[in-house]
Amino acid sequence: MTPGNSRVQRFPLNDRGRDFAVGDIHGHFSRVDAALAAVRFAPDRDRLFSVGDLVDRGPESRDVLAWLDRPWFHAIRGNHDLMTLRRAMSDPLPDIDHRAHGGEWLDACDSGTQARIAACLHALPLAIEVETPHGLVGLVHADFPYDDWQAIHGATFSPEDEDACLWSIDRYRMQYAQPVRNVRAVVHGHMTLRKPAQLGNVYYIDTGGWQNGGRFTLLDLHTLKPWSRRS
């Protein structure tokens, strides 16, 4: 990883192995392990990038601490990660009942664990950039409110724009297929779909691996080919 602004983390080309992006995990890390085993993931040379929503809804949400400590696993912040860290800091988001959205697990964590979880989730960037043999790939949780990827590096990128990256479904709802410039592809989660979808060069890969009967989609960032495994 090369340093940049706190909004974006950039990762150099992996010339030793493969890079995968995975859809929303929602506290089902064992299922992710099974998906990785099926593609013969090699931690000594492969990397896994999460599009966010690591926690809530699933029984293994507190395992997020161990996963974020793995040198080959990297994640951006999703809206559920934001809800969790804010409540763990005793500063919950207004007008949102985190418990009603799968956040009850946090109450079972002692104050020290809650503080560690908050610190780890707070450190997650809004976006990740991954260099690939065929160009730069960007990861943002929910949506990207511009047609030019470079906007995320700009001084005018506003708090409202950051909210759109965490919560919006506008591009998918409108089926807006205009490509995002200055990036090979942008990868999202957030929208739970039956199968991966593509609008222009924007990819949606949350196929409900955290749901019974859903699938975890692993998107190869070098080839942009998806691989899915039923939960």
Sequence and secondary structure as in RCSB ss.txt:
>XXXX:A:sequence
MTPGNSRVQRFPLNDRGRDFAVGDIHGHFSRVDAALAAVRFAPDRDRLFSVGDLVDRGPESRDVLAWLDRPWFHA
IRGNHDLMTLRRAMSDPLPDIDHRAHGGEWLDACDSGTQARIAACLHALPLAIEVETPHGLVGLVHADFPYDDWQ
AIHGATFSPEDEDACLWSIDRYRMQYAQPVRNVRAVVHGHMTLRKPAQLGNVYYIDTGGWQNGGRFTLLDLHTLK
PWSRRS
>XXXX:A:secstr
 B   TTEEEE    SS EEEE   TT HHHHHHHHHHTT  TTT EEEE S  SSSSTTGGGHHHHHTSTTEEE
   HHHHHHHHHHTT   TT  GGGGTTGGGGGS HHHHHHHHHHHHTS SEEEEEETTEEEEEESS    SBGG
GGGSTT  HHHHHHHHH  HHHHHT     BTSSEEEE SS  SS EEETTEEE   BTTSTT EEEEEETTTTE
EEEEE 
